[in-house]
Amino acid sequence: MDRIFSYIFRGLTFILVCAVLILNGCKTSEGEGFAIYLTRDDVPPAQMEAMSHVELANQPIFSIKDIVTYNAQTHEIKLSTDAFERISGLEVPVQGKSFMVCVDRQPIYWGAFWTPISSISFDGVTIWKPLGAQEIKIVTLELGYPSESFYGGEDPRNDPQILESLEQAGKLVNKLSVSEIKELPYSMKGYELYSWLADEQWHFTLITGTNRTKTIAEIVSEEDYISEIGWTNIHVVGVEAIKAVLNKLPHGESVSWCDELHLGQITETDIDLILPPEQIVNEIKEYALQCGLDLQVQIP
């Protein structure tokens, strides 16, 4: 009889615990969340769209547990050292290596790992295989290869299921601010600095240098875009604010301060890109020198 009562007591206890979990909104098991998988049969990117169903590999190439942060603005994924080395060690042919972006093992969209030495273009989402050691362990979900101009279709990277999974895991960063990063990335073309006067205040934009002409819309945009390894566009107001931005540049970086759009494009606009008074120019130049920067003022 005592044994029967014991079984009944254990059963009631189990039922009570389950009821408490349900009332508290708890789950007895959790899904995997965001993860990127290779295909089980190593399906080439050229064949992916023709496939009605693609099997996933047994284990993800990296999962949400390997992610330090995911930047929703730049789609840069900061990884653990182990996960970054796993991707660096992948054998990626010049035709690419397919992957599936999943939430709880359910595919959301597909893309391909690509090697930067490939001469073959691709119109899908890519992750470029790192070719060397990087201090910051970041890979990026890019559109197209070798540039975004080769991409076709809608951008699937901000799928709500993906962002929700990352946010629930505490890994999602909507965008970075200058104060949140230790150093801006090195640029092969240096940086360009622009200035203009509006509402009796000096505005400044620091933007990654390129061979192409910038647009006025890019220069005066108040929507900062800060990548830890790539393109950067930062707008601030005031001399002290631009000093704080310059302080984030790598030692020895070059900066060209332009009083017109790069390559001399003439654009009709109410905003005149001009240099501040000489006193302000000299103050900023002196500060840049203290930061170890090569700041050159471009005067036509």
Secondary structure, 3 states (H helix, E strand, C coil): CHHHHHHHHHHHHHHHHHHHHHHCCCCCCCCCCEEEEEECCCCCHHHHCCCCCCCECCCCCEEHHHEEEEECCCCEEEECHHHHHHHHCCCCCCCCEEEEEEECCEEEEEEEEECCCCCCCEEEEEEECCCCCCCCCEEEEEEEECCHHHCCCCCCCCCHHHHHHHHHCCCEECCCCHHHCCCCCCCCCCEEEEEEEECCEEEEEEEECCCCCCCHHHHHCCCCEECCCCCEEEEEECHHHHHHHHCCCCCCCEEEEECCCCCCCCCCCCCCCCCCCHHHHHHHHHHHHHCCCEEEEECC
